[in-house]
Amino acid sequence: MNPLLRYTLAFAFGILILNQWPVPSSTLFISGILLAIFWLLVFVRFRHRFLLGGITLIVFIYLGGLATVVKNASLSPNHLTQITPSSITAYRGLVESFPETRAKTHRIVLRVTHVQTKEQWIEATGKVQLYIDKQAQRPAFGAKMIVLGAPKAVEAPTNPNQFDFRQFLAYKQIYHQHYLRSSDFGTTGKNAAPWYMLLPYHLSEWSDHTLKKAIPYEREYAIAKAMLLGLRDDMEPELTQAYSAAGAIHVLSVSGFHIGVFVAIIAFLLQKLKTDRRGRWLYLGLTFGILWFYAILTGLSAPVVRSALMFSLFLLAEPLGKKPNGENALFGSALVLLAYDPLLIYSVSFQLSYAALAGIIFWQPTVYQWFSFNDWLVDKLWGLTAVALTAQLATFPLTVYYFHQFPTYFLLANPIVVALSTALIPIALAALALTNVPFLGAVFGWIITGVTWLLNQSVVWIEQLPHSTLNGLSFTPVEVGIVYGIIGTLIIGWYQRELFWLRAAFTLSIVFAIVQGINVYQHQTQKWLVIHDIPKQTVISLIDGPTATILADSSFFSAQTSSYSFYLKNFYDVYGIRHVKYLPLETSPDDARIHRLSFGKVMVWNGQKMLLLDQPTQAIPPQLFNQVIVRKGVLKSLIANTTLHSLPLVFDGSSPRFYLDKLRNNSHPTWYFTHENGALIRSF
């Protein structure tokens, strides 16, 4: 096993352990001293190879845990998480992210430097994700801001298997958010960003403006902007879904592919400098500078930094007379990134990026040799297909685990997408460079528009093919490990030519089939009633085996694309729901399970009687209903009607939070609030 791989895995293991089971800093410090003494003793006195190797791995496990503690900003005594929110009246800080404009808001990350408590400003640390009304002026990157009020802690998800946005932000060390109107904040007019960050930001804004001027159509402009600048705030959800269904979503985020094309362009333009020794070092310096400038320009995402690091190592190898080593570059860059930001290990883009590249480095050469073609074009197409096949194989378990889908026609889509994207990047750069040149600027603008249009049409066409996406797939973490075990043992068996590894793969396949069989049985026999917590909506799931009936306000179905996907889709995929029926509460005809009353609706299902209370009423016989769901419009009368207080009331997301908080202070023990306790789940 590659030594760098061993150390990187040990470092990652230390991160996972310390993040799951934190230990006091004093204990970690003492353990580090004892471990260092022991390692030196083994190194000086014994020099036993295997013992020293084992101790070194333990050292890297310790270093991974140490990095996790040292980099954890929330442990600071003046961090926002350590300050009582009600004591904060205002705070100020610096805009540390490139601003993004969404449908209704501007989104930025503010690095807090001070908070005001009791008329006194004190130093503070932490980050706040700000959502600013789109009508307000968008703060610039590096701007100093003063914000009135206190940021709110990001809330945990309240529905089963809902996307955990709080955890997603916590991995970026963001624990608070704040929604602002124009009157809630101000900027000082001073910019505190360093010049090496401010210059790429201004260039990014100029490039964005220039692309918008050169490309007259919104969809084509959004794609070019995403591919060149890494900004996806103008992407339509339908177009994003089309790229996902075609297995080409990776081209919409600047990653190794884009960096590779960019480096190839630089190498072509500067190739004459490589003729002598001094020229080679000048070439290296210029390439390094331009490469990292572009990485900063596109936001320094994990795939971009990984690619920039790897290409930097490759570039450095040539003037030093070393042979570039893909394995060392892959594992070395991962170790550097995790040392800088240990929580990157939880980033989906980090995991997919390294999994895909590992597949390409280790498997693509072997797959490519399966067939040989004399025709140059066919050979290149097969090379691209081999890259797509190995990258998709390496990321398949993670893709199913996180996204519950698999693109059926990725082998068809990837050669087309890669070819057009490879042409698009240099054309876009030329369009930016020649924007002020008469005639040429307009010509390149129309060329990039045509290439982007062709790319979009190809992706949309592939999405519209029958069964373009396999949906509803689901793996547990254990199943992900088993599938990777099957893939790994098959590959080792291919290289080693030993029957043992094939037997191991067969055994793991049987284990996987048994686990999947147990899951299928559980999904076929499940019976659940779920009262979800969805803002301004009443949504109830009646689950019987692989079939779910959704009872909801008609507004939920009209916004199905976003609400259903965000709140329910993952839950249904994980629990094997294959058939979904929709039943609007307002307009549907009387269903056998629903009976209408003057003050609401009675729902009978699986021996349970539930009342959906729509209108005020004086009294309800408590023995008739297992649950009474209080819907919007009834809260005011409920507060005054004490005869209903002893009922098993459920307050869902349809009711305003203001009234729910008021009721919560004087609530009865039998009451259930979904916004605090999460969705109400009854299993039968």
N, C-alpha and C positions, 0 to 999 in steps of 0.2 A: 504494500500500500504506500502511496506517495506520502512522504513525511509531512508535507504541508497539509495534506488532507486530514491526516491524523490530528495535527495540532488545531486545525480549523474546527473539526468535529468536537474535539475536547473543549475548545473555547466556547462553542455554541452550546454544548451540554452544560457548562458552568452558568451561562446566561439563563438557560431554561430553569435550572435548579434554583438559583438565587431569586429569580423573578417569581417562582411558584412558592418558595419557602424562604422568605427574607430572614436574615440573621442580623443582630446588632453590629454596628460598625466596629465596636471594640473587640468583639469575638472574631470578626473577619481580620482585623489588624493583627491580633495575637496569632491567629492561625497562619497568616502570611509569614510572620517572622519564624515560627517553628518550621514551616515548610521550606523556607529558604535555607535554614540551618541544616535541615536533613538532606536537602539536595546537594549542598556544598560538601557535606560529610561523605555522601555516596560518591560524588564526583572526585574528591581528593583521595579518599582512603581506599575505596573498593574498586572503582572504575568497572563495575559489572555492567555489561552492555544492556541486558534486558531489564535489570533493576533500575538503571539510570533512565532508560526509555520510559518505563512505567511511571517513575517519579516525575519525569518531564511532562508526561500527559496530565498528571494530577496538578502540576504547576499551571498548565494552560487552562484546566478546569477552574482552578482558583482565580486565574486572571480574568476569565470570562465573568465569574461572579463578582469580582472586584470592579470590573468595568461597569457592570449593571448598577452597583451601588453608587459608584462615583458619578456616573452620568445621570442618576435619578434626581432631577431638579426638585421634585416634590418633597424631598427629605430636608431641604433647606428650611431653617426656622422662620424665615420671612417670606416663604412661598405663599401664593394665594390660597392654597389648600389649608394652610395653617392659620389663616386669618378669618375671623368670624364675618361672613358676608354682610350681615345687618349693620356692622360697624363702618362699612365702606360707603362713603358719599360720592367719591369721585376717584379716578385713577388716570395715570398718564403713562405713555410709553412710546415705542418706536414701531412703525410698520415694517415687519421683517419678511413679508412674503410679497411676491408680485401680485397686485390686485387682480381679481377675476370678476367679470360682470356676468351675473346670472339673469334669469328671466325677470325677477323682481328686485334683486338686491346686488350690491357689490360685496364680495367676500374677501376679507383680508385676515391676516394673523398679526396681532399686536403683541409685542414683547413688553410686558409691564415693567416699569422701573420704580414707580412710586404709587402709593395709594393715600387717599385723604381719609383720616378717621378723627372725629371730634375736633374738627378745624385744624388738624395738624397733618402735614405731609410726612410720611415715613417711607423709607426704602422698602421695596418689595420686588419679588421675582415671580415669574410665571408667564404663561401665554394665554391669550384670549382670542377665540375665533369670533370675529365681528361680522355681522350681516347688516349692511347699511342700505337704507332705503334708496332705490335706484334714482329717485328724484334729487337726492343730495349729491354734492360734488364728491367724486371718488378721490380719496387720499392717495398720494403718490407713495411709491416704495421708498422707505427710509424717512418718511415724514414723522414729525413729533406730534402726537395727538393727546388731547385732554378729553376724557369721557365722563359725563355726569352719570351718577348712579353706580350700582354694583353689578359686576358680572354674575351670571347664574351658573351653578355647576351643571355640567351636561348630564341629562337624565339617562338612566338605564332603560333599555328596551322593555316594554310592558307586555309584549305579545310573544308567544312561544316561537323560537327560532327566527325571530325578527333580526334584521341586520343590527349588530351592536355598534351603533355610532359612537357611544361613549368610549368603548374599548378601542375603537378605531382611532379616535382623537388622542386617547391616553397613550397609545404607542408612539404618537408624535409629541408627547408630553404637553398636550393641551387638555385642560380639565374644565375650562369655563367657556361660555359663549355669551354673546350679548347682541340683541337686535336694537338698532339705532335709527332714529329719525334725524333729520338735518339739524334740529335744535338740541340734540343730545351730545354733540361733540364739536370740537374745534381743532384746528391745526395751527401750529406756531409760525409756519412759513419757513422754518429752518429744516434742512435735510441732513440727517446724521449718518446716512449710509456711506460706507467707504467707497472711494472712487472706483475700485476694481469691481464693485457690485453695482454701483450707480450707472457706470458706462454701459454694461450689458443691458440693464433695465431700459435705459433711453433708446438703445439700439433695438431692443425688442418692441418697444412702442412704435418706433419709426418703421420697423419692418412690418408690423401689424397694419399700420396706416397705409403703407405702400402696397401691401398685398390687397387690401380692401379696394384701393384705387385701381389696381391692375386687373382684378378679377371681378367682373360685374355681377356675378351670380352668387347668392348667399351660400348655397350648399357647397359649391366648389371652393369658395373662399374659406369656409370653415374647415374643409379637409386640408387645404394647403397650409393654413395657419396651425392646425394640429400637428401636421407632419414636420413642419419646418421649425416651429417655435415651441411646440409642446403645450399649446393653449387650446383647450377643448370647450371653452365657454360658449362658443357659437354653434356647437354641434346639435343637430336635431336628434331627439331620442330615437326616432324611427330609423335614421341613418346609422346611428351607433349600433342599434340592434341588428341592422343588416350586416355590418362588418363583423359583429359577434357571431351571427349565424353562419357566415362564410368562413369563419376561422381566421379572419384577417384583422382582428381588433388590435393586434400588436403594432400595426403600422400607424395607428392614430396617436401613439405615445412615442416620443423620441426615445430610442433605445439603441441597442448594439447595432442593429441593421442600419439605422440612420447615421450613427457615428462612423460605422465602417465606410459608408458611401462618402461621408464628409472627409474622412482621412484619405480615401482614394483620390478625391478631388485635389486635396492639398498636396499629396505626393506627386500627382501629375503636374501641377503648377510649379512645384519646387524641385523637380527631378534633376535639373542641371546643377544644383548645388551639391549633389552627392558625388561629384567627380573627384574630389580630393578630400583629405582628412579634415581640413578646416571647414570646408564646405559641408561635410557631413554633420559636424557639430552645429553649424549655423542652421542647417536644415532641421536638425533635431530641436534646437531652441525655438525656431519659428513654428514648427509643427506643434510642439508642446503648448506654446502660448496660444495659438489659434484654437487648438483642440479644447483646452480648458476654458478659454473665453466662450466658446460655443456651449460648453457644458453649463457654465453660469447663465448664459443667455436663455437656455431652455429650462432653468429652474432647479438644476442639481438634483433631479430625482434619482432614486436608487439605481435603475437600469442605466441611466446616463453616466453616473459616477463610476459604476462597475465597468462599463465599456471604456470610459476615458482612462481608468486605471490600467485595464488590460492592454489597451493600445499603447499607453505610455510605456509599459514594461516591454512590449514587443519592439517599440521604436528604440528603446534604450539598449536592447540586446545587440542591434546591428553595429553601431559604432564601437561597442565594447568587444566585438568579435565573438559574441555568444549566439548560439542557436535559439531562436524563439521557442519557448515551451508553453503550449496552450494550457496544460494541466497546472503548472506552477502559477501562470498568470491568473487562471480561474480561482484557484484556492488562495493564492496570495492576496488578490483583490478582495475576496470575501472576508479574509481575516482582518485586513485593514479597515474595511467598512464596518465590520462588527465591533472592532476596537473603538472606532470613532462614535458609532451609534449602535449600542447593543440591541436596542429594541427593533432595529431593522429586520431582525430574524423573524418577526411576526408580520412583516409587510408582505402582502400577497404579490406585489410586483417584484420584490426581492426574490421570493421563493420561485416564482415562475421564470424570472429572468435567468437565475442560476441553473434551474432544472433544464430549461431549454438549451442553454449553452453547453451544459455538461453532456446532454444527449448528442448535440452536434459534434463536440470535440471527440467523444469516446466512441460513438456509434456510426456517425455519418461516413467515415472512411470505409468501414466494413460494408455498410449497406450500398454505398456507391459502387463497390467492386462486384456486386451481384450481377450486374449487366454491363456490357461494354458496347459502345456504338461508334462506328466510323464517322458518321455525320456529325460535324461540329455542333450544329444547333440542337440536334436531338440529344447529344451528350450533355450539353449545358442544361437543357430542360430536365434531363434525368438527375443531374447534380442538384438542381433546385428542388426537385421532388424528393431526393434523398434527405436534403436538409429539412424540408417540411415534415417528412415522415418521422425522422428521429426526434425533432423538436416536439412534435405532437405526441409521440409516444412517451417522451420524458415528462411532459406536463399533463398528460391525460388524467392521472389520479387526482392531481391538485385541481384541475379544471372541474372535474365532476364534484369534488368535495366542496369547492367554493361557489360554483356557478350552476351546478345541477343540470348541465347540458353539454352536448358534444357536437361539433360541426361535422356533418356527414361528408361534405364535399370539399374538405380542406385541401386534398391533393389536387383538385381541379382549380381551386381558388388561389392557392399560394403562388404557383408560377406566374399567373396573370398579375396578381397584386404586386409581387416582388419586382417583376419586369417594369411595370408602370411606375411604381414608387421609386425605383432606381433612376428612371428617366426624370421623374418629377422633381427630385431634390436639386440636381444641378441646374435644371431649367428655372426653378424658383429662385435660386441664388443669382442666376444670370438676370432674371427679371428685376430683382432688387438692385443689382449693380447698374443696370442700364435704364433704370426708371426715368431718369431725366434726359436720356438721349432721344432726340426726335426720331420717330418712326420705329427704331429698334425696340424702345421701351414698350410701345403698343403691340408690336409683333410678338415679343416674348410674353406679354400679358395674355394675349389670345392663345398662344401655344400652351401655356400653363393651364389656362381655362379648359382647353380641349382635352389635355391629358387627364386633368382631374375629373372632368365630366365622364371620360371613358372609364376611369377607375371606379367612379361611383356606379355607373351603369352596369359594369361587370359584376360588382359586388351585389347590387340589388337583383340582378338577373339570377345569380347563384342562390340568393336567399329565397327567391320565388320558386325554385325547383322543388318537386315533391319531397317531403321529409328532409328538408335541408338541415334541420337541427333535431337531434334526439333530446327531448326534454324530459324532465321528471326523474333524472338520474340522481342517485345519492350514494355517497360513501361515508362511513364513519371514519374517525382517525385510525382505528384498528384496521379497517379494510384498506385504507390508503397504504398503510405499512405493509399489509399482505400483498397488495398488487405490486408495489415497488419491489418486494421480495421476489415475486414471480418473475418480473422483468429482469431483475439483477441476476438471479440464478440462471435464467435462460441465456443471458449474455455471457456470463462466466463459462457456462457449459459450451457455448459456441467457440469461445477462445481456447478453453482448456481441452475440449474434445473428450470430456470425461462423463460417463454415464451417471455418476453420483449427483451432478448438478441438475440433470434432467429429472432424476428421481425427486430431488428436493423441490424443483418447480412443480412437479406433479402433486406432491404432498401438500404444498402450499395451495395449489389450485383446489384440492379437495376440501381443505380447511375453509377457503374462501367460499366455495359452494355451500358448505354447511352453514356458515355465518349468514350468507344471503338467504338460504332457505328458512332459517329461523326468523329473519326479518320479514320475509314474505308472509309467513304464517301469522306473525304478530299483526302485520298490516291488514291481512284478510279478516281477522277476528276482532279488530279494534272497534270500540263504540265510544265516541267522545261528544260531549257538549261543551262548546267554548264560547264564552261571551268576551269578545275582543275589546281592547282599548284602542279606539281609533278616533282622533280628534273630530268633533262635530258630527260623528256618525254613530249609529247603532248597527253593529255587525255581529251576527251569531253564526257559528259553524255547527252543523249537525253532521257528524262523521259516522258513517256505518261502513266498515271495511275500507275498500279503496274509493268509496264515493262520498262526496261532501255536498251538502246543500247549504248555500249561503243565504241567510235572511238578512237583508240590509236595506237601508234607505236607498231610494232610486239614485240619489246623487253619488253613492258609492260606485254604482255600476256605470254611471256616465263618465266617471273618472277612473275606470277600471285599470287602464294601462299603468297608471302610477300607483294608486292606492293598493290595488290587489297585489301588484308585483312587490311593493315595499313591505307590506304588512303580512300577507298571507302566503305568497308563493313558496318561499323557503320552507315554511311549516308544512305545506301540502307535499312538497317534493320529498322532504326528509321522512315523512310518514306514509309515503307510497300512495297518495291520493291521485288517482288517475282520471276520475270523472267528477266534474264540478257542475252543479245545478244552481241557477240563480233564481231567487224568489224576492222581488221587491216588496217591501212592507206596505207601501202606500197603494200601489195600483194593481197588485196581483189579485186574481179571483180567489175566492175562498178555497183554501187548501184543506185537505182532510186533517192536517195537523194544526190548522189555525182557525180559531173561532172569534168573531168580532163582537165586541161589547161597546157600550156607549162611552166608556172611559178608557178603552184600550183593546188589546187583543190577547186571547188566551192561546198558548202554544202547548200542544200535548205531543210528547215524543219520548219513547222508551220508558213509559211509566212516570215521566216527570211532567208536572203542570207548571207552566211559567206564564206570568202575566206581564205583558209589555204595557206599562202605564203611560198613556198618552195624554189623558185629560184629568183635571182635578176631580176627586171624588171624596165623599165624606167618610166612608168606611169600606173595608175589604175583609171578608172572613179569613182569618189567618190560616185556618186548617185546609183551605182549598188549594193553596199554591205552595210549591216547593221554593220558588224564587219569584220575586217581583222586581222587574227591571224598570227602573225609573228613567224615563226618557226626557228629552229637552222639553221645556215648557211647563213642567209640573213642579219644579223645585220650590218656587215661591210659595205655592199653596201647601206644599208638603211641610215646610218649616213651621207653618201656623197650625197644621192639623196633627196634633199630638197622638190621635188615635191610631195613626199609621206607623208610629215610631217603633213599635215592637215587631213589625213584620220583617222577614228576611229580605231586606232591600238590597238591590245591586245598582250602583251608580256607574254607568258606563261613560265612554268618551263623548257622548252626544251632549252632555250637560256642560255649561260653562265652568271653567276652573274656579272662578271667583266664588260662585255659590257652593261648589263642592268643598272648597277650603273652609267656608263659613260653617257648613254642615259638619265637617270633619271634627271641629272642635267640640261639638256636643252630640256626637254620634252614638248610636246604640251598638252594643257588642255584636248584634246579628247583622249589621250593615257591612257591605263590601264595596270598596272603592277601587275600581280598576286602575285609575291613574296612580294610585299608591301601591297597591298589592299586585298589580299585573292582571292579565286576563284571567277570568274565572274559568277553571277547567274542571269538568266532571267526567270521570271515566267510569264506564259500566262494563 
